[in-house]
Amino acid sequence: MVKKDIGALRENRYQARPARPRLAFRIREGTMKPSLEKFRAHHARLRNHLDRFLEGLTQLDSWSSEAREAWATWARRLLTKDLLSHAASEEEHLYAVLDDLAGARGVRFTETMRWDHRILKEYIEEFVKNSQSLKDAEQLRGARLAGWQLYGLLNAHFVKEEAVFLPILEQRLTEGEIATLIGRMHQHEAAAQGK
């Protein structure tokens, strides 16, 4: 019985699988000020794209060359346009406000998160370099490794922002101030994406 089941699993290993549990989670349940909820919703949309990205990484072996290339093109755009513009807008606007609120006197309160962005950029560059030809086994391995590292770090990064930074904004800023901040971030992202 066991051998038969294992054989069936091997034959069907590339068929549709149930959704993987997401690595990301929300630290704080309930609602926040409306503009912070918009920020969390934006993170949720990015997480959904990242889940699709992870699905692609795990299923590439079963796809045709055309499907691999279409996915890689989509993934490169997601990472280089959407994620990098989001990171840049956070550094320019969100982190600057948080550093001011922390009053760290020459030391940036958000420095570790800025380092996350630098590391994420390196993972993105590695993924882009290796995803140019997913026919090559070595490049496929390199793209997967960079993608998995990026996925794990980015999920942890989002959790830290939502668990630490958003409550600070909620406590220290008015809804109007938060709305202005989030508006500037969205304008920055749109401009970076050429929208």
Beta strands, then each sheet from edge to edge (+ up, - down):
end
